[in-house]
């Protein structure tokens, strides 16, 4: 039997990290998890036992709020990971989760590919773009490789209630009986990606293990759904009526986000498998 490849995962308790670890649990990999009681993003040497001789580093730890102070963690933790990898595992392949938040809000009928205009609409998107720029600048100076995955709106079971995403806000409103605040008229379009598909994309990158120094891929469903449609679908699945309130939108709240995953399909044979309808059923345990 071939020696098991070593995969390091940070953020294993997060939505994507938890699902990725479950996905690879029974496969021939040695999986090492970042442990806050042992490892420290403020100390490169503390990461040595975690990262030494790693083949892949899936760096999923990060903040999703729009607080610029908290978002410094995204950049600083990535900087430490690269330095530690270069020191303790200099040929490792780093996989980093970016976001559709780096893109300029598209107009109706525009499809977002990897070469679409970059214009982050919030602090979170700015932090992700800074991370992308840091990776693409620093990785070529080393023997490391890096794959950047621009995820669309990821959703799934057991999401962190603090996660700043539409479906999380909907679930919170249902659970607490509170009002869901919708910016604009609700007809803006978003691309929703089930966490199972997000995790399978990370695995597909590992299995392919491209020789490219740095590469960027959209990971999305390729289908656009309006906020109003999502609300209606959730109401049908859950059997509950949501209380909604519409407020004036900023221009950055609008946009028609529909992504293309053609590059990921071509490069490592990845396609999304879970429709939004099916994904919502997995959350609520009901059928239409």
N, C-alpha and C positions, 0 to 999 in steps of 0.2 A: 504494500500500500504506500502511495506517495505520502510524504510528510505533510501534515496539515498546515495550510497557510495560516498565518497569525493575523487576526483582525482586531484592531483596537477600536473601541466605541466610546465616545464621550456623549453625554446626554442620553444614556440608555433608558432613563426613566421617562423621557419625553415621548410624545405621540409616535413620531417616526422611529426613534431609537428602540422603544419597547417592541414595536411590531417587527422591526428588522431583526432584533435578537431572537424573537420567537421563530422567525422565518429560517434562520440559519442554525437554530439549536441542534437539529438532527443531522446537519451536514458535516462534512469532513473539514471543519475549521477549528482552530483554537481561538476562542473569543475572549478578549480581555476587556474589562469594563473600568472606566474611570470611577474612582471611589474618593469622595470628598474627604473621607477620614484618613486617607493615605496620600492622595495626590493633590497637587496644588498648582493652579495656573499661574501663581506668582513665583514659582520656583521650577526652573528647568530640570534640576537634578532630581526633584521629587517625582518627575515623570519617567525617569530612567527605567524602573522596573516594569512600567506599563508599556513603554514604547520600544524598548530594546529588541532589535531584530524583527520588528513588525513588518509584515508585507503590505498591509492596508491600515490606514487610519481614517475612520469614519467620524469626522468631527461635527457632531450634531448639537453639542451644547451651545446654548445661545439665548439671548433675550428677544422677546417679540413685542415688547411694549414700544411706545413712541417717546419714551423718556430718554433724551440724549445722554444723560449720565449713565443710566443702566446699559444703554447700547454701546458704550465704550468697551464693555465686556466682550462683545462680539469681535471687535478688532484686536483687543489685547490678548484674548485667549487664542485666537488664530496665530498671532505673532509668536506666542510661546510654543504652540504646537509645531510650527514650522521649524523654529530653532531647536526644539528638542528632537524632532524627527531627523533633522540634518546632523545632529550630534550622535544620536543613539541608533538610528535606523536610516542611514543616508540614501537608501534606494527605495524607500517606501512610496506607496501611492496614496495620496491624501484625497479623500472625497469630502467635498464641502457643500452644504445646502445653501444655495442662494434663493432668490425669490422673484416672482413676477413684479414685486414692488419696485424693482430697479427700472422698470420700463415707463416710458411716457404714456399717459392714458390714451389708448387708441380711439379712433373714430369708428363709427358704425361700419361694419363690413371689412375692417382691417383685421388681418390675421397676424398675430404676434409670433415672429420667428426670432431666432437668436440674434439677428442683425438689426432688429427693430430699434428705434431711437431709445436711448437711455436717458431718463429724466425722473429720478425717484420722486414720488409724491408725498413722502413722509420721512420722518427720522429713521424709521426701521429700514426703509428702502435705501436711504443714504448710507446707513451702516453696512448693508449688504454689498452695495456697490463699492464702498471703500475696501471691504474684504476681498472682493473680486480683483480690484486693481492691485492690492497688495500681493495676492497670490500670483497673478500674471506677471508682476514685476520681479518678485523674489524667487519663485520656483526655477526659472531658467538659470539662475546663478548657482544652482545646486544640482545634485543627481536625483532629486526627488521628482515625482510626477504629481499632477493634480487634476482632478475632474470636478467641475463646478456644475451643480444641478440646480437650475432655476425652477423651483416648485411653484405650481399654481396654488390655489386656495385649498390646503390640505385639511381634511376633516376625518372624523372617525370616532369610535368608542373611547370613553375614558379620557377625553381631551381635558387639558388644564382649564378650569373655569376662567383663569386670567388671560387665556389666549385671546388675542384681539382679532377674531374672525367672525364672519357673519353667522355661520352655523353654530358656533359656540354661544354667541349672543342670543340666538333663537332658543337653544337648549336651556340657557339660563332663564330666559323669560318664561318658558313653559314650566320649568321647575318651581320658580318663585312666584309665578302669577303676575310678573311685572310687565311693563309695557316695552315692546320692542321699538326702538327709535330707528327710523329709516331715513337716511339723508336723500333728498331729491324725491322723485316720483316713484322710485322703486323699479324702474324699467332699465336701469343700467345693468350691463351684462358682466358676469364673472364666469371663470372656468374653475370648476370644482373637481378636486382630485382626492379619491379615497386613499387613506393612509396605507392600505394594502398594496395599492399600485405604487405609492411612493417608496415603500420598502422594497418592492420587487425591482424598482429601477436601480436602487443602490446595489442590490445583489447582481443585477445584470452588468453593471459597471465592473464589479469585482471579477465576475466570471470571464468577461471579455479582456480585462486588464490591458487596455490599449497602451501602445508605446509612445503616444503623444505626450509632450511635456505638460501642456495645459490644454484643456478643452472645456467647452461650455455647451450644455444641453438644456432645452426646455423639457420639463417633466409635467405633463398636463393631460387633461382628458380630451382636448381638441373640440369640446362642445361648450357653447355659451348658454347660460341660463340666467334669467333676470332674477333680481331679489324677490320680486313679487311672486314669481313662479316657485321659488324655493319655499317661501312662506306657505303657499298653497299646498305644496307637496308634503311639507312637515305636518300641516294640519290634518291632511288626509291619512298620513301614516300613523300619527299619534292619536287621532280622534279628538284632539283638543283644538279650541279656537284661540288664536293668538291676539292679544291686544296690541295694536300698532299705532304709531304716531309718526307722521311725516314732517320733517323739518327741512329748511332750505339747505341746499348742498353747496359745498365749495366745488370749484371746477375739478379739483383733484379727487373728489369723491365719485365723479362720474366716469365715463369711459366704457368701452365695450371690449372687455378682455376675453378674447378667444385665442388660445395658443395653438401652435403647431408642434407636434412631437416627431415630425418627419425625420429630423436629423438623428434623434435617439433611436428610432426604428431602424434607420439605415446603418448606424454605427454599431449598435449592440443589441439589435433585434428586440427592442422593448416597445410594447404597446400597452395602453391601459386596458384593463379587463372589467372593472367594476363600474357600472353606470351609477348615476346619482340616485336613481330610484332604488336600486339594489343596496347601495351604500346606506341610505336612510333607513331601510328595513333592518339592516344589521344593528343600527343604533337603537331602534325602538322595539325590535322583535315582533313587528306586526307586518301585515301585508295589506295592500290596497283592497 
